[in-house]
């Protein structure tokens, strides 16, 4: 494809600190945070409908009137939440490291309109923060822990593609029952590598049936495994919790066990506090996962030349 043809299929955004942020509209468009009702709302907060051709802020939409919603526990001052805009002493450093809080986006500089961050991926039908604590980007980390599906010491091949089948640790979320990668929020000042390991241990390896010695040994092996992770994605997440002013971003790493006698072929997975179930899930195109997690898993399958 020529450069001209590519440019015609993309929308060129404004320069960002001397760099041009190029976005392919179709690929970057979010879907799971538009339409229907906002999640975790007993009173059924309905999103203002946003057609595909009016998602981007540059698309004229004079009738756009997003529903305003910020959860009561966020407004009450949850420990991880920002104050309301205009609160005494709250002068956030947008697009920067603000004390221990990272207010930078993985995708470049976001706009500030009327002193409030604006979702770089466009309209969502809800303004405010919803159930998210931070204005602007809310940072998470997702550990994708994989192994080969084995039978009698041999990799299992898919009957159609003849490619080996990869498995990943998959949890069922307590809040909505959907299956997902066992990720979580990055605490202020915390390194992503620490978040990845902590979330996996808390959500997927709650090995309460182990002796204390066995648990320590397993955790040490997990720490070794987590030293060799490879980043597969960083950026915006099409998360149903996103709003016009607060959104999820993540860094996803793949931690792969190649040895058939390694720890990941021996441990018994048990769900932690944030998960109601956990399992080794075969990877394939049939997967229906929370937010953008299916996209991340596809990247991992491609990386290992596994069945999809």
PyMOL commands that set and color helices and strands:
alter all, ss='L'
color gray80, all
select helices_A, chain A and resi 3-8+25-28+52-54+72-75+192-203+212-228+263-265+293-303
alter helices_A, ss='H'
color red, helices_A
select strands_A, chain A and resi 11-16+19-23+67-70+97-98+101-102+112-113+116-117+126-130+136-148+150-151+154-155+166-173+179-181+184-185+230-236+246-257+275-282
alter strands_A, ss='S'
color yellow, strands_A
deselect
rebuild
show_as cartoon
